[in-house]
Amino acid sequence: LVNKRAMAEPVPHLHLAELTASQFMDVWRHFDSDGNGFIEGQELEDFLEELESARKGVNPVNASLRMKISDFMQKFDQNSDGKIEMLELAQILPTEENFLLCFRQFVGSSAEFMTAWRKYDTDRSGFIEANELKGFLSDLLTKANRQYDDKKLNEYTHTILKMFDLNGDGKLGLSEMARLLPVQENFLLKFQSFKLSSDEFSAIFMYYDKDGNGYIDEHELDALLKDLYKKHNMDFDSQTLASSKKSIMALSDGGKLFRTELEIVLCKEPSN
């Protein structure tokens, strides 16, 4: 059975033994069609069919597809959650320099990632300039006690630029780069499905800034996150809440989370 989406929109690059970073991202965006940070369900079936077709030149026998998925998941689904995330896909479709796996090893926690980001996103726009990226990556490497030389740092910087500065404007977005974090730690990805409009965000900020001092503290953020999770029927436990809160507070100024900082996380189009 020929996959209808494959016929209408063939996926480039799957036939290659090794992909560039930008080619890998083309494949990822194609199959993570709902943008939730996973390839799962029908997306995974589509991926397997098109991968086998591209590599062997034939379509798989549909009756054996379930078994293929089972074997595939057993081999590559490292955290056994029934889904494939970006870093797991990187093992299936190796990229040049195996960059994504290297990044996973040195990025540290999402809180460390956000701490480094805050240092370089000085205007709290949710972007860092391309010329600041090298310093940002250097900070992450240092925090993770990773040895590196200037040549390797330049390679990482160049690869990140190829992956994320798609429109060539010299700015890199936080929510896009944060997709390199482990999905279970990626607090930004959790909120993608209900990004708020500017008016919605303003109303929420005013509601949780109980004392009207212009910022939200850790306790107010705790209440805000709990209500958001519940309102959107998202599963969470104390560990999930604590991890998200710690990552978001890494953007704060001495425990004070001002409007522009929280906008980066919750708003569709943070104002500059």
C-alpha positions as CSV (number, residue, x, y, z in Angstrom):
1,L,0.0,0.0,0.0
2,V,1.5,3.3,-1.1
3,N,1.4,6.0,1.5
4,K,-0.7,8.9,0.2
5,R,1.3,11.6,1.9
6,A,4.5,10.2,0.5
7,M,3.1,10.3,-3.0
8,A,1.9,13.9,-2.6
9,E,4.9,15.2,-0.7
10,P,8.0,13.0,-1.0
11,V,10.6,13.5,1.8
12,P,14.0,14.5,0.7
13,H,17.2,13.2,2.2
14,L,15.9,9.9,3.7
15,H,18.0,7.9,1.1
16,L,21.3,9.5,2.4
17,A,23.6,7.6,4.7
18,E,24.6,10.8,6.5
19,L,22.6,14.1,6.7
20,T,23.7,17.6,7.2
21,A,22.1,19.3,10.2
22,S,19.8,21.3,8.0
23,Q,18.7,18.1,6.1
24,F,18.0,16.4,9.4
25,M,15.8,19.3,10.4
26,D,13.9,19.1,7.1
27,V,13.1,15.4,7.9
28,W,12.1,16.2,11.5
29,R,9.7,19.0,10.6
30,H,8.1,16.9,8.0
31,F,7.2,14.0,10.3
32,D,6.6,15.9,13.5
33,S,3.6,17.3,11.7
34,D,1.7,18.4,14.8
35,G,4.8,20.1,16.3
36,N,4.6,18.3,19.7
37,G,8.2,17.3,19.8
38,F,7.6,13.6,19.0
39,I,7.1,11.3,16.0
40,E,4.3,9.0,17.1
41,G,1.2,7.2,15.9
42,Q,0.5,7.8,12.2
43,E,3.6,10.0,12.0
44,L,5.7,7.0,13.0
45,E,4.0,4.7,10.5
46,D,4.5,7.2,7.8
47,F,8.2,7.6,8.7
48,L,8.9,3.9,8.6
49,E,7.1,3.4,5.3
50,E,9.0,6.3,3.7
51,L,12.3,5.4,5.2
52,E,12.1,1.8,3.9
53,S,11.0,3.0,0.5
54,A,13.8,5.5,0.3
55,R,16.5,3.0,1.5
56,K,15.3,-0.1,-0.4
57,G,13.3,1.3,-3.3
58,V,10.2,-0.7,-2.3
59,N,7.2,-0.2,-0.2
60,P,6.9,-2.3,3.0
61,V,4.3,-5.0,3.3
62,N,1.5,-3.4,5.3
63,A,0.7,-6.5,7.3
64,S,4.2,-6.6,8.8
65,L,4.2,-2.9,9.7
66,R,3.2,-3.3,13.3
67,M,6.0,-5.7,13.8
68,K,8.4,-3.3,12.2
69,I,7.3,-0.6,14.5
70,S,7.7,-2.8,17.5
71,D,11.2,-3.8,16.6
72,F,12.1,-0.2,15.7
73,M,10.8,1.2,19.0
74,Q,12.6,-1.5,21.0
75,K,15.9,-0.5,19.4
76,F,15.6,3.3,19.3
77,D,13.0,4.4,21.9
78,Q,15.5,4.8,24.7
79,N,13.1,6.1,27.4
80,S,10.4,3.5,26.4
81,D,7.6,6.1,26.1
82,G,6.3,4.8,22.8
83,K,7.4,7.9,21.0
84,I,10.5,9.0,19.1
85,E,12.0,12.4,20.0
86,M,14.6,14.4,18.2
87,L,17.7,13.0,19.9
88,E,16.4,9.4,19.4
89,L,15.9,10.1,15.7
90,A,19.5,11.4,15.5
91,Q,20.6,7.8,16.1
92,I,18.5,6.5,13.2
93,L,19.5,9.3,10.8
94,P,23.1,10.3,11.8
95,T,24.1,13.8,11.0
96,E,27.5,15.2,10.2
97,E,29.7,15.2,13.2
98,N,26.8,13.6,15.0
99,F,26.1,17.1,16.2
100,L,22.7,16.5,17.9
101,L,24.1,13.7,20.1
102,C,27.0,15.8,21.1
103,F,24.7,18.7,22.0
104,R,22.6,16.4,24.1
105,Q,25.7,15.4,26.1
106,F,26.9,18.8,26.9
107,V,23.7,20.9,27.1
108,G,23.0,20.0,30.8
109,S,19.6,20.7,32.3
110,S,16.9,23.0,30.8
111,A,17.6,25.4,33.7
112,E,21.3,25.6,32.7
113,F,20.2,26.2,29.2
114,M,17.9,29.0,30.2
115,T,20.6,30.6,32.5
116,A,23.0,30.7,29.6
117,W,20.2,32.0,27.3
118,R,19.3,34.8,29.7
119,K,22.9,36.1,29.6
120,Y,22.8,36.7,25.9
121,D,19.1,37.6,25.3
122,T,19.7,40.9,27.0
123,D,16.6,42.6,25.7
124,R,14.4,39.6,26.6
125,S,13.1,39.2,23.1
126,G,13.3,35.4,22.9
127,F,16.1,35.7,20.4
128,I,19.9,36.0,20.5
129,E,21.9,37.5,17.7
130,A,23.9,35.1,15.6
131,N,27.2,36.9,16.5
132,E,26.4,36.1,20.2
133,L,25.8,32.4,19.6
134,K,29.4,31.3,20.0
135,G,29.5,32.8,23.5
136,F,26.2,31.1,24.4
137,L,27.5,27.6,23.3
138,S,30.8,28.2,25.1
139,D,28.9,28.9,28.3
140,L,26.9,25.6,28.0
141,L,30.1,23.7,27.3
142,T,31.8,25.2,30.3
143,K,28.9,24.5,32.6
144,A,28.9,20.9,31.6
145,N,32.7,20.6,32.1
146,R,33.2,19.6,28.5
147,Q,36.6,20.0,26.9
148,Y,36.6,21.8,23.6
149,D,38.8,23.9,21.3
150,D,38.0,26.9,19.2
151,K,37.8,24.8,16.1
152,K,35.1,22.5,17.6
153,L,33.2,25.5,19.0
154,N,33.2,27.1,15.6
155,E,31.8,23.9,14.1
156,Y,29.0,23.8,16.6
157,T,28.2,27.5,16.1
158,H,28.1,27.0,12.3
159,T,25.8,24.0,12.6
160,I,23.4,25.7,14.9
161,L,23.2,28.6,12.4
162,K,22.5,26.2,9.6
163,M,19.7,24.6,11.5
164,F,17.8,27.5,13.0
165,D,18.6,30.8,11.1
166,L,16.4,29.7,8.2
167,N,15.4,33.2,7.1
168,G,18.9,34.5,7.4
169,D,18.0,37.4,9.7
170,G,20.8,36.8,12.1
171,K,18.6,36.0,15.0
172,L,18.0,32.6,16.7
173,G,14.7,31.8,18.5
174,L,14.6,30.3,22.0
175,S,11.6,28.0,21.3
176,E,13.3,26.6,18.2
177,M,16.7,26.0,19.8
178,A,15.2,24.5,22.9
179,R,13.9,21.6,20.8
180,L,17.4,20.2,21.3
181,L,16.7,19.7,24.9
182,P,15.3,16.3,26.1
183,V,11.6,16.5,25.6
184,Q,10.8,15.6,29.2
185,E,12.7,18.7,30.3
186,N,11.5,21.0,27.5
187,F,9.1,23.2,29.4
188,L,8.8,25.5,26.3
189,L,7.5,22.6,24.2
190,K,4.9,21.7,26.8
191,F,3.3,25.1,26.3
192,Q,3.3,25.2,22.4
193,S,-0.2,23.9,22.1
194,F,-1.8,26.9,24.0
195,K,0.4,29.9,23.3
196,L,-1.4,33.0,24.5
197,S,-2.3,36.1,22.6
198,S,-1.0,39.4,23.8
199,D,-4.4,40.3,25.4
200,E,-4.7,36.8,27.0
201,F,-1.2,37.1,28.4
202,S,-1.9,40.6,29.8
203,A,-5.0,39.4,31.7
204,I,-3.2,36.4,33.1
205,F,-0.1,38.4,34.2
206,M,-2.3,40.9,36.0
207,Y,-4.3,38.2,37.7
208,Y,-1.3,36.4,39.1
209,D,0.7,39.5,40.0
210,K,-1.5,39.7,43.1
211,D,0.4,42.5,44.8
212,G,0.6,44.5,41.6
213,N,4.4,45.0,41.9
214,G,5.0,44.4,38.2
215,Y,6.6,41.0,38.5
216,I,5.7,37.4,39.4
217,D,7.6,35.6,42.1
218,E,8.2,31.9,42.6
219,H,5.0,31.3,44.6
220,E,2.8,33.2,42.1
221,L,4.4,31.3,39.2
222,D,3.6,28.0,41.0
223,A,-0.1,28.9,41.1
224,L,0.0,30.1,37.5
225,L,1.5,26.9,36.2
226,K,-0.8,24.6,38.1
227,D,-3.8,26.4,36.7
228,L,-2.5,26.3,33.1
229,Y,-1.8,22.6,33.4
230,K,-5.2,21.9,34.7
231,K,-7.0,24.2,32.3
232,H,-5.4,22.4,29.3
233,N,-5.8,18.9,30.7
234,M,-2.1,18.3,30.8
235,D,-0.7,15.7,33.1
236,F,1.8,16.9,35.7
237,D,3.2,16.0,39.0
238,S,5.3,17.8,41.6
239,Q,8.5,16.9,39.8
240,T,7.2,18.2,36.5
241,L,6.0,21.4,38.1
242,A,9.3,21.9,40.0
243,S,11.3,21.4,36.8
244,S,9.3,23.8,34.7
245,K,9.3,26.4,37.5
246,K,13.1,26.1,37.9
247,S,13.7,26.5,34.2
248,I,11.4,29.5,33.9
249,M,12.8,31.2,37.0
250,A,16.2,30.9,35.4
251,L,15.0,33.8,33.2
252,S,14.2,35.9,36.2
253,D,16.0,38.8,37.8
254,G,16.9,37.7,41.3
255,G,13.7,35.8,41.7
256,K,11.6,38.5,40.0
257,L,10.0,37.3,36.8
258,F,9.0,40.4,34.9
259,R,6.5,40.6,32.1
260,T,8.9,40.5,29.2
261,E,10.6,37.4,30.6
262,L,7.4,35.4,31.0
263,E,6.2,36.5,27.6
264,I,9.0,34.4,26.0
265,V,7.5,31.3,27.5
266,L,3.8,31.8,27.2
267,C,3.1,34.3,24.5
268,K,2.6,33.6,20.7
269,E,4.6,36.7,19.7
270,P,6.6,38.2,22.5
271,S,6.8,42.0,22.2
272,N,10.3,43.5,21.7
